[in-house]
Amino acid sequence: MNLERTKLAVRGMTCGGCVRQVNGAVRGLAGVVACEVVLPEGTVTVVHDSDRAPVAKIVETLAEAGYGSRPWRTS
């Protein structure tokens, strides 16, 4: 297993229901070990096996759930 920690900015999250939907979509992916959604920040941090759940697959899954996302930029 090749574990990686990835933080993504997620567009469109506005409420607790959005948090549950994002969390459920990401946790449903094979290879995802942990997922933390921070609504006020608009982010999701995912611990995942980069071979089984690459970042592109996480972004695609979020898009299918109705949320745009991209890797988090601090600057």
Order of alpha helices (4+ residues) and beta strands (2+ residues): beta-alpha-beta-beta-alpha-beta
